[in-house]
Amino acid sequence: MPKPTDTSFWDHNRNLIRSRKGGWIVGQGVYCHGYSMMEDLLGKVSLMRVMVLNATGRLPGKRLGAWLEASFLCASWPDARIWCNQIGAFAGTLRTSPVAATMAGTLAADSMAYGPPTMVRSMQFIQQALQQKADGIPVSEIVAEAFKSKLGRGYIVGYSRPVASGDLRIPAMERTRKRLGFPMQAHLKLAFQIGKYLHEQHSEQINAAGYLSAFLADQGFSPVEVGRIYATLVSSGVLACYADARDRPAEAFLPLRCTDIHYLGKAQRQYPEAV
C-alpha cells in the first residue's frame, strides 16, 4: 500500500475497524470469509483447514488439510534439546503459565536460520530455481548462483541440517503425499533434483523446509501465505516440554553449578586500584 500523502487516508479509517476476514454480528452469527463459523465450519471442517482459511482466505480441501496437519506433526517434536522447546522447558521449571511458555518458545522459532521463516526463504528459492530451469539453466548453475549469494559458501536454505545428515521427515511426508494421492509436480521434482546434486557434490541433502515449501508451491501457495500458515509450527513441541518440566520439581530442568561452566575467555586479570 502506498504511503499516504495527506490525512485523507487516516480520516478514511478513523474510528472504524475494517476487515476482509469477517467477524461477529451480535445476535446473528460469526463469519469467516463468507462462511458461517457455527453453521458451515463447526464440527464439519478441521481446525487446520480453518487456520489456513484465516491465513489465506481460501479453505483447503480435506486431502490438503490432512497433508498440512501431517506437516505440522512431523515438524514439532517433544524434545527439550531443541532450541525453542528448551525455552518451554525452562518456563515450566520456573512455573510460568502455559500460555507464556508456549508463546516464548514459538517466538524463538521466528528466525532466519531455522523455524517457519526458513520455509518462506525455501519457497522463494525453489520458485526462482524453477523459473531458471525453464530458461534453460542447469541444476549445477542454479546451485552455483545460489552459493554466490552466500559469499561462496556451500549452503542453500532448505538443503542442509546443522546436526544430522538427511531428514527422516522426508520419507514420512512422501508416504503421506502418496497415500493422499498427490502427484509429484514441478517444484517438488526440481527440489529433489537439486537435493540429489547437492548430496553428490557437497554432501548436503534436502531438509523438511525445502520439501514442504516445494510441495506447497505446487499447490499454489505463496511465500507470504506459507509464513502465515506455519507461524505456530513449533508450538506443540514447546507445550509438551513445558508440561514435562512443569510436572517435575521446580528448577529441576538443567540446573548448573558455576564449576560446570567451561570458560574459554581471557584469563583472570588484576586491575589497578582506583586513585
C-alpha positions as CSV (number, residue, x, y, z in Angstrom):
1,M,0.0,0.0,0.0
2,P,1.5,3.4,-0.9
3,K,2.4,5.8,1.8
4,P,-0.4,8.4,2.3
5,T,0.5,11.9,1.2
6,D,-2.2,13.6,3.2
7,T,-4.5,13.0,6.1
8,S,-7.4,11.7,4.0
9,F,-6.0,8.1,4.3
10,W,-6.2,8.3,8.1
11,D,-9.5,10.0,8.1
12,H,-10.9,7.3,5.9
13,N,-10.0,4.7,8.6
14,R,-10.6,6.9,11.7
15,N,-12.6,5.3,14.5
16,L,-13.5,2.4,12.2
17,I,-12.2,-1.2,12.0
18,R,-12.3,-2.6,8.6
19,S,-11.9,-6.4,7.9
20,R,-11.7,-8.6,4.9
21,K,-11.8,-11.7,7.2
22,G,-15.2,-11.4,8.8
23,G,-16.3,-11.0,12.3
24,W,-19.1,-11.4,14.9
25,I,-22.5,-9.9,14.2
26,V,-24.2,-9.7,17.5
27,G,-27.3,-11.8,17.7
28,Q,-26.8,-13.3,14.2
29,G,-23.5,-15.2,13.9
30,V,-19.8,-15.3,13.4
31,Y,-18.4,-15.3,9.9
32,C,-15.0,-16.0,8.3
33,H,-14.5,-15.3,4.6
34,G,-18.2,-15.7,3.9
35,Y,-18.6,-19.0,5.9
36,S,-20.7,-19.1,9.0
37,M,-18.4,-20.5,11.6
38,M,-21.2,-22.0,13.7
39,E,-23.2,-23.5,10.7
40,D,-20.6,-24.1,7.9
41,L,-17.4,-24.9,9.8
42,L,-18.0,-26.0,13.3
43,G,-18.0,-29.8,13.5
44,K,-17.6,-30.1,9.7
45,V,-14.1,-28.7,9.0
46,S,-10.9,-29.4,10.8
47,L,-9.1,-26.8,12.8
48,M,-6.1,-27.0,10.4
49,R,-8.3,-26.1,7.4
50,V,-9.9,-23.2,9.3
51,M,-6.5,-22.0,10.3
52,V,-5.4,-22.0,6.6
53,L,-8.7,-20.2,5.7
54,N,-7.8,-17.5,8.3
55,A,-4.3,-17.2,6.9
56,T,-5.0,-17.2,3.2
57,G,-8.7,-16.6,2.7
58,R,-9.1,-20.0,1.0
59,L,-10.5,-23.1,2.5
60,P,-8.3,-26.1,1.5
61,G,-9.9,-29.5,0.7
62,K,-9.9,-32.4,3.0
63,R,-6.9,-34.1,1.3
64,L,-4.7,-30.9,1.5
65,G,-5.9,-30.3,5.0
66,A,-4.7,-33.8,6.0
67,W,-1.4,-33.2,4.4
68,L,-0.9,-29.8,6.2
69,E,-1.8,-31.4,9.5
70,A,0.8,-34.1,8.9
71,S,3.4,-31.5,8.1
72,F,2.8,-29.8,11.5
73,L,3.0,-33.2,13.2
74,C,6.3,-34.1,11.6
75,A,7.9,-30.7,12.4
76,S,7.3,-30.2,16.1
77,W,8.8,-32.8,18.4
78,P,8.7,-33.2,22.2
79,D,12.4,-33.0,22.6
80,A,13.7,-30.4,25.1
81,R,17.1,-30.3,23.4
82,I,15.6,-28.3,20.5
83,W,16.2,-24.6,21.0
84,C,12.5,-23.4,21.1
85,N,11.4,-26.4,23.2
86,Q,14.1,-25.7,25.7
87,I,12.6,-22.3,26.3
88,G,9.3,-24.0,27.1
89,A,11.0,-26.4,29.5
90,F,12.8,-23.6,31.3
91,A,9.5,-21.8,31.5
92,G,7.9,-24.9,33.1
93,T,10.6,-25.4,35.6
94,L,10.2,-21.7,36.6
95,R,6.5,-22.1,36.9
96,T,5.3,-19.7,34.3
97,S,1.9,-20.1,32.7
98,P,1.5,-22.5,29.7
99,V,0.5,-19.5,27.5
100,A,3.6,-17.6,28.3
101,A,5.8,-20.6,27.8
102,T,4.3,-21.6,24.5
103,M,4.4,-18.1,23.1
104,A,8.0,-17.6,24.2
105,G,9.1,-20.8,22.6
106,T,7.2,-20.1,19.5
107,L,8.7,-16.7,19.2
108,A,12.2,-18.2,19.4
109,A,11.5,-20.0,16.2
110,D,11.0,-16.8,14.3
111,S,14.5,-16.9,13.0
112,M,16.2,-16.6,9.6
113,A,18.3,-19.7,10.3
114,Y,15.5,-22.1,11.4
115,G,11.8,-22.3,12.0
116,P,8.9,-21.0,9.8
117,P,11.0,-18.3,8.1
118,T,13.2,-20.9,6.5
119,M,10.1,-22.2,4.7
120,V,9.5,-18.8,3.3
121,R,13.0,-18.5,2.0
122,S,13.0,-22.1,0.7
123,M,9.9,-21.4,-1.3
124,Q,11.4,-18.2,-2.7
125,F,14.4,-20.2,-3.8
126,I,12.6,-23.1,-5.4
127,Q,10.2,-20.8,-7.3
128,Q,13.2,-18.8,-8.7
129,A,15.0,-22.1,-9.4
130,L,12.1,-23.4,-11.4
131,Q,12.0,-20.2,-13.5
132,Q,15.7,-20.6,-14.1
133,K,15.3,-24.2,-15.2
134,A,12.5,-23.1,-17.6
135,D,15.0,-20.6,-19.0
136,G,17.4,-23.5,-19.7
137,I,19.8,-23.1,-16.8
138,P,21.0,-26.5,-15.5
139,V,20.9,-27.5,-11.9
140,S,24.6,-27.1,-11.4
141,E,24.4,-23.4,-12.4
142,I,21.3,-22.8,-10.3
143,V,23.3,-24.2,-7.3
144,A,26.4,-22.2,-8.1
145,E,24.3,-19.0,-8.4
146,A,22.7,-19.7,-5.0
147,F,26.2,-20.2,-3.5
148,K,27.3,-16.8,-4.7
149,S,24.6,-15.1,-2.7
150,K,26.0,-16.9,0.4
151,L,29.5,-15.5,-0.2
152,G,30.6,-18.7,-1.9
153,R,29.8,-21.0,1.0
154,G,28.1,-24.3,0.2
155,Y,24.7,-23.6,1.8
156,I,21.2,-23.2,0.4
157,V,18.2,-22.8,2.7
158,G,16.1,-25.9,2.5
159,Y,19.1,-28.1,1.8
160,S,21.2,-28.6,5.0
161,R,20.9,-29.6,8.6
162,P,23.2,-28.4,11.4
163,V,23.2,-31.7,13.4
164,A,22.3,-34.7,11.3
165,S,22.8,-35.7,7.6
166,G,19.5,-36.4,5.9
167,D,16.0,-35.8,7.3
168,L,13.7,-38.6,8.4
169,R,10.7,-36.4,7.9
170,I,11.1,-36.5,4.1
171,P,10.3,-40.2,3.6
172,A,7.4,-39.9,6.1
173,M,5.9,-36.9,4.2
174,E,6.5,-38.7,0.9
175,R,4.4,-41.7,2.2
176,T,1.7,-39.2,3.2
177,R,1.8,-37.5,-0.2
178,K,1.4,-40.8,-2.0
179,R,-1.3,-42.1,0.4
180,L,-3.3,-38.9,-0.1
181,G,-3.0,-39.2,-3.9
182,F,-0.9,-36.0,-4.6
183,P,1.2,-36.4,-7.8
184,M,4.8,-35.3,-7.9
185,Q,4.7,-31.8,-9.6
186,A,7.3,-29.4,-11.0
187,H,8.6,-27.7,-7.8
188,L,8.9,-30.9,-5.8
189,K,10.6,-32.7,-8.7
190,L,13.2,-29.9,-9.0
191,A,13.7,-29.8,-5.3
192,F,14.7,-33.5,-5.3
193,Q,16.9,-33.0,-8.3
194,I,18.7,-30.2,-6.5
195,G,18.9,-32.3,-3.4
196,K,20.5,-35.2,-5.4
197,Y,23.1,-32.9,-7.0
198,L,24.0,-31.3,-3.6
199,H,24.3,-34.7,-2.0
200,E,26.6,-35.9,-4.7
201,Q,28.7,-32.8,-4.9
202,H,28.5,-31.2,-1.5
203,S,27.3,-33.9,0.9
204,E,24.1,-31.9,1.7
205,Q,20.5,-33.1,1.3
206,I,17.1,-31.6,1.1
207,N,15.5,-30.9,4.5
208,A,11.9,-30.6,5.7
209,A,11.7,-26.9,4.9
210,G,12.9,-27.5,1.3
211,Y,10.5,-30.4,0.9
212,L,7.4,-28.7,2.4
213,S,7.9,-25.4,0.7
214,A,8.3,-27.1,-2.7
215,F,5.1,-29.2,-2.3
216,L,3.2,-26.1,-1.2
217,A,4.5,-24.1,-4.2
218,D,3.0,-26.8,-6.4
219,Q,-0.3,-26.3,-4.5
220,G,-0.4,-22.6,-5.4
221,F,0.6,-21.1,-2.1
222,S,2.8,-18.0,-1.9
223,P,5.8,-17.5,0.4
224,V,3.7,-14.9,2.4
225,E,0.9,-17.4,2.9
226,V,3.3,-20.1,3.9
227,G,4.8,-17.8,6.5
228,R,1.4,-17.2,8.0
229,I,0.2,-20.8,7.9
230,Y,3.3,-22.1,9.7
231,A,3.6,-19.2,12.2
232,T,2.8,-21.5,15.2
233,L,4.6,-24.6,13.7
234,V,6.7,-25.4,16.8
235,S,4.0,-24.7,19.5
236,S,3.0,-28.3,20.1
237,G,6.6,-29.5,20.9
238,V,7.1,-26.4,23.1
239,L,4.0,-27.1,25.1
240,A,5.0,-30.7,25.6
241,C,8.4,-29.8,27.0
242,Y,6.8,-27.1,29.2
243,A,4.3,-29.6,30.6
244,D,7.1,-32.2,31.3
245,A,9.2,-29.7,33.2
246,R,6.2,-28.1,35.0
247,D,5.2,-31.6,36.3
248,R,8.6,-32.1,37.9
249,P,10.0,-30.3,41.0
250,A,10.7,-26.6,40.4
251,E,14.1,-25.7,38.9
252,A,14.9,-29.3,38.2
253,F,15.4,-28.7,34.5
254,L,19.2,-28.5,33.6
255,P,20.4,-26.9,36.8
256,L,24.1,-25.9,36.7
257,R,26.9,-25.2,39.2
258,C,29.3,-22.4,38.4
259,T,32.0,-25.1,38.1
260,D,30.0,-26.7,35.3
261,I,30.8,-23.8,33.0
262,H,34.0,-24.3,31.0
263,Y,35.3,-20.7,30.5
264,L,37.4,-20.2,27.4
265,G,37.8,-16.4,27.6
266,K,40.7,-14.3,28.8
267,A,42.5,-15.3,32.0
268,Q,41.7,-13.5,35.2
269,R,43.4,-10.1,35.4
270,Q,44.4,-7.8,38.1
271,Y,43.1,-4.3,37.8
272,P,45.0,-1.3,39.2
273,E,43.4,0.2,42.3
274,A,41.3,3.3,41.8
275,V,43.2,6.6,42.6
